[in-house]
Amino acid sequence: MYAIMMNAIFLMILALMIILDAFIQRKRRKKAAENPEETQAQREIPQRWRVKEGGEAHKLFLFGEKYAVGLWIGRRNYEKAAYWYKRSADLGYAPAQHSLGEMYTAGRGVVQDDAQALKWFRLAAEQGYSVAQRRLEKMVTAGRAAEGNDAAEIKRHAANMDDAETAERHRLAAELGFSSARHNLGEIVATGRGVEQDGVEAVKWLKLVAEQGHAQAQDSLGEMYAEGWGVEQDDKEAVKWYELAAREEHAPAQFSLGKMVAVGRGVEQDEVQAVKWVKLAADQGYAPAQFWLEEMDAAGRDAEWNDFGEIKRPAAKRDDAETARQYRLAAEQGQATAQFWMGKMVAAGRGTDQDDAEAVKWFRLAAEQGFSLAQHNLGEMVAAGRGVEQDDAEAVKWFRLAAEQGEKDAQFSLGQMVVAGRGVEQDDEEAVKWFRLAAEQGNLDAKVMLGEMYAAGRGVEQDEAQAVKWYRSAANWQRSVAQFRLGEMYAEGRGVAQDDAEALKWYRLAAVQNNEVAQYRLGTMHAEGRGVEQDEAEARHWFWSAAVQGNEEAQYRLGVMYAEGRGVEQDEAEARHWFWLAAKQGHAPAQDRLEEISAFRQEADKLAAESWVHFNLGEIYAERGADEEALKWFKLAAEQGYAPAQNKLGEIAVGRSAAQNGVEAVKPLGLAAKR
């Protein structure tokens, strides 16, 4: 009987323990669901803290945890939790310091106090406690900490700050040593959001975290070196940072590295390696890399690249008809990517009949599925009225949909529509916004336009140094208009110190790409000896290069050179030809020169006619034996520059007494000889 009772008691105790354990586990699961970071914090407690102070601090911390979760009396008691956290935190126990910081942040069990929260987070963070480090960074960068660990609330706080405050918060966090804050600050300073733009400082912050293995910072640093922004342009250094980020599977860096390898910038050219890196980026869903591979596949084995890694289509292509057939099959099954590429092939007439209306059909089908590249291409077709009625408002609609998905080319196109007021209200500030977004993603035309906006002070405060920065960013990637603009800034000392030699360098880079205005400016600098030794022949070469492309200033200068025999043999007919071409375009000085030539020729023709008449009168009188009258008319014709008359006078004088007429004979004969 006794044994039965003892067994019953034992079973009852066991049942109670099981029930209690189930209750505790349920409480813990509920707490984990409500406070995932707190649960993570407990898991991350290192063993060294569990035994600190003989384990006393850890025990005190656990008391606080039980009150915070409600394990003692079935409900939470934040005041007692804060008390035990404080006792443990005072002993230097990092998990307790972090938990106490959370209590002060949310005002649980204590009076809400951000300063106290920051103090305890910092103490825990300084001991390397990762959860506290992340919490401290969020608090510093987002302003006042949000309720508990609610990420959405933190984002709302951050969204309410202006750019200047955001920059200052990130600077505070960066100075505390937080890697992501340092990276963000580098990006903020590089783009000048809420702070003065400074490439050198941006490189400083990016390099600090890049050296710690931060892939995004490494990618950004690679771009800075590739473009020469904040550092001296260095392709090898750019490749180094791109490769470090690429090996961390950072898709944008893999794509950039592939393009550098493709053209041999900073590294030996290697098509196989280039494709390898780009494919790695494409496999991660990186759209620009996927697009590049599709272009290469269409170009075939003979694919070539320009200086910044974009595919140049060769004359010989692969079997486009088969490619088009495969795309059509997939497109008809509703695959957006295939519909987009089918539209591209039909628009270009590759492997199928060229048909703008059909291209629009495929682009629209893909665009309606949210495919950003198709939305942009559809916008371009509508804007140009290709295969569909021209409609600027409709084009803006599609550009905006693609731009809001981050499609850089669409962002640039939208900026162009907004700055011109096509299909949308003209707004320079909004245009700058879209140009900036596209430029920061590497769209070269957007960089040029952003430079133009800064140079003119349109939509943004005029800042010629900023204009130079954006021109240089595009110029380093061989964009000729940017190279010309940069040359202009150096020639005029706008945004940079005036430097004719540097201006000459950028003009030449643009000129060899057939930029007619750069060719004209380069000719002018050679003609005037600015930044280079004066060289009329070299000036004539560049004036001619620009003139044949229709540059009216170059046509006029070339006309002057032929008219005056500068650097070329004097040629009135050639001069008249170039003056006429410039005059047709409304060039006033060229029109004046043509009028001068015409008046001169009319006067010359008149004088020539009179001289001929006078000479022939002399001949008639000479035949009649009226020597004195003949001599009079010969002299009149000779004085008008008529060579036959001058020669005749010389002959007459020679026939007379040498003593009396020798000198007179030499004079007209000499004049005739010169003629």
Secondary structure, DSSP 4 states (H G I P E B T S, - for coil): -HHHHHHHHHHHHHHHHHHHHHHHHHHHHHHHHH-HHHHHHHHT--HHHHTGGGGHHHHHHHHHHHHHHTTTTSS--HHHHHHHHHHHHHTT-HHHHHHHHHHHHHTSSS---HHHHHHHHHHHHTTT-HHHHHHHHHHHHHSSPPSTT-HHHHHHHHHTS-HHHHHHHHHHHHHTT-HHHHHHHHHHHHHTSSS---HHHHHHHHHHHHTTT-HHHHHHHHHHHHHTSSS---HHHHHHHHHHHHTTT-HHHHHHHHHHHHHTSSS---HHHHHHHHHHHHHTT-HHHHHHHHHHHHH-TT-EE-TTSPEEPPSS---HHHHHHHHHHHHHTT-HHHHHHHHHHHHHTSSS---HHHHHHHHHHHHTTT-HHHHHHHHHHHHHTSSS---HHHHHHHHHHHHTTT-HHHHHHHHHHHHHTSSS---HHHHHHHHHHHHHTT-HHHHHHHHHHHHHTSSS---HHHHHHHHHHHHTTT-HHHHHHHHHHHHHTSSS---HHHHHHHHHHHHTTT-HHHHHHHHHHHHHTSSS---HHHHHHHHHHHHTTT-HHHHHHHHHHHHHTSSS---HHHHHHHHHHHHHTT-HHHHHHHHHHHHHHHHHHHHHHHHHHHHHHHHHHHHTT-HHHHHHHHHHHHHTT-HHHHHHHHHHHHHS-HHHHHHHHHHHHHHHHH-
